[in-house]
Amino acid sequence: MATEAHGDETGGLEFHPLDQFIVKPLFGDGAVHWYTITNVTLWMALAVLAIAALFVFGSRGRALVPSRTQSIGEVLYGFTYKMVEDVAGKDAVKFFPYIMTLFMFILFANFLGLLPMSFATTSHIAVTGVLAIAVFLTVTIVGFVKNGAGFLGLFWVSSAPLPLRPVLAIIELISYFVRPVSHSIRLGGNIMAGHAVMKVFAGFAAIAAISPFAVLSITAIYGLEVLVAGVQAYVFAILTCVYLKDALHPSH
């Protein structure tokens, strides 16, 4: 995390907080191709396995008095279902499995990324970008399938003065196509920033004079990152619900 700088007349420490985000092959040291099994692949697979363990194996008993694992699954299920229903409306419940899958994957990937020696997969825009583009395409297709050309009413602000409507339509159109960018960067940027800050303070812990303060700072930041991991998964899911509501009800 921190090494003494060689060849530097002033001395000091070198920090490499972004090294933790390097994508590496899981087997060997060759180049990374689209088919290469990497550390990103491993930790995304572990997130999927953890979700399966919770909802498939943890709830297979379907007991009337649920176990702790089943209770966690039921709470997450009910929480997500209510979020979809409250934000996007009852007619959006048919998309609940998709939003539930998104929310669970991001939530578990965020939490697994906080484990020692793990890899924060949601810190990569390549991962969050794919999720955001999938949401964008899904919402757009649903909007046109359900409303036809009426979906374009989403960009026409009928309550504004007539001379301003074309200008506002262009602004609305640009903001619509920027959605996947902001959707992905919001998640990836927050996760990357938090892990980078923790790495920097971990480097300061090597200095005996400030080590106690660095350890306390890491503890505080880690607690904050646990909160951020949950909040960012929720934000991604609730924005998906908002976009879905626009697709189902473009005139609202």
DAKA-V18766 format. One record per helix or strand of 2 or more residues. SS is the DSSP state (@ for helix, = for strand). FROM is the first residue (numbers start at 1). TO is the last residue. Records with the same first field share a line. If there is no record, write none. Layout:
BEGIN
SS = FROM-TO ; FROM-TO
END
This chain:
BEGIN
= = 2-4 ; 13-15
@ = 19-21 ; 39-57 ; 68-88 ; 90-112 ; 121-123 ; 125-155 ; 162-204 ; 211-248
END
